[in-house]
Amino acid sequence: MSQQAAGYYTQLGITTGGKRGDEWILKFLTQAHKYLAHNGVILLLLSSLTPRKKVLLLLHTLKLTSLVIAEKKLFFEKLEVWEIRKNDL
């Protein structure tokens, strides 16, 4: 990716998740759950710097479950891959 393109996406807040750090995730989950098949899966990459409270609340509201399936520690953050599915209960 060129430096110009990276700057453009940063201005949009895409690489940071938004001003609070969770806006893009919340917007994505709000829209994506409508299209998720019964056995479908969403894989979501989250940083330890991302606020989790609203993400977890939204998952509960949308009747979705999450499971951390992978993680990697870096020097300034931890990255996690969440597997998100419809709650069958």
Backbone torsions as a table, in degrees:
resi	resn	phi	psi	omega
1	MET	NA	135.5	179.6
2	SER	-71.5	159.7	178.7
3	GLN	-62.8	-35.4	178.3
4	GLN	-64.5	-44.4	179.1
5	ALA	-64.9	-42.3	179.0
6	ALA	-60.9	-40.9	177.7
7	GLY	-63.9	-38.4	178.2
8	TYR	-61.9	-49.3	180.0
9	TYR	-65.6	-36.0	177.1
10	THR	-63.7	-40.5	177.4
11	GLN	-62.1	-33.9	178.3
12	LEU	-75.9	-13.0	-179.3
13	GLY	85.4	9.2	-175.3
14	ILE	-69.2	-40.4	-177.6
15	THR	-78.4	-12.7	-178.6
16	THR	-109.3	-6.1	-178.9
17	GLY	84.9	0.5	-177.8
18	GLY	108.5	-178.1	-176.8
19	LYS	-63.2	-38.6	179.3
20	ARG	-90.6	-17.6	179.6
21	GLY	100.0	-4.9	-178.4
22	ASP	-127.8	-1.9	-173.3
23	GLU	-59.9	-45.6	-177.5
24	TRP	-67.8	-37.3	178.0
25	ILE	-64.9	-46.4	-179.5
26	LEU	-62.0	-42.8	179.1
27	LYS	-64.2	-44.4	179.6
28	PHE	-60.9	-49.5	-177.8
29	LEU	-63.7	-38.0	178.9
30	THR	-60.4	-37.2	-179.4
31	GLN	-86.6	-41.4	-172.6
32	ALA	-67.7	-32.8	-176.2
33	HIS	-62.5	-26.0	179.8
34	LYS	-67.5	-25.0	-174.9
35	TYR	-106.7	0.1	-177.1
36	LEU	-75.1	122.0	178.7
37	ALA	-67.1	163.1	-178.2
38	HIS	-51.3	-45.7	178.6
39	ASN	-100.9	14.2	-177.5
40	GLY	-72.3	161.1	-177.6
41	VAL	-134.3	139.8	169.5
42	ILE	-109.2	128.3	173.0
43	LEU	-105.2	122.5	-174.3
44	LEU	-124.1	127.6	177.2
45	LEU	-93.6	120.8	-178.6
46	LEU	-121.6	144.7	174.4
47	SER	-96.5	152.1	174.4
48	SER	-65.1	-14.7	177.7
49	LEU	-82.8	-10.3	179.6
50	THR	-80.0	128.5	175.4
51	PRO	-62.3	132.4	-173.7
52	ARG	-99.0	-23.9	-170.7
53	LYS	-56.1	-50.9	-178.1
54	LYS	-70.3	-32.7	178.4
55	VAL	-64.3	-48.3	179.7
56	LEU	-64.6	-39.1	177.7
57	LEU	-64.0	-42.8	178.7
58	LEU	-64.5	-42.4	177.6
59	LEU	-57.6	-44.0	178.5
60	HIS	-62.7	-46.1	-179.9
61	THR	-60.8	-39.2	-178.7
62	LEU	-85.0	3.4	-179.2
63	LYS	58.9	47.5	176.3
64	LEU	-115.1	149.5	176.5
65	THR	-113.9	154.4	179.2
66	SER	-131.7	149.5	178.4
67	LEU	-142.9	130.5	176.4
68	VAL	-77.5	118.6	-176.9
69	ILE	-107.3	-12.5	177.4
70	ALA	-159.3	151.3	174.5
71	GLU	-150.6	153.0	178.9
72	LYS	-142.1	125.4	178.1
73	LYS	-89.3	130.8	173.9
74	LEU	-113.2	176.5	-175.8
75	PHE	-68.6	-22.2	-177.3
76	PHE	-123.0	-5.2	-178.8
77	GLU	-161.6	170.3	173.0
78	LYS	-120.6	132.1	177.0
79	LEU	-99.9	138.7	178.4
80	GLU	-129.0	143.5	171.9
81	VAL	-105.6	121.1	178.8
82	TRP	-101.7	133.7	171.0
83	GLU	-96.7	121.0	-176.5
84	ILE	-115.8	130.2	-178.7
85	ARG	-135.4	163.7	172.1
86	LYS	-69.7	140.5	177.8
87	ASN	-79.9	119.2	-176.3
88	ASP	-79.4	-3.6	-177.1
89	LEU	-76.7	NA	NA
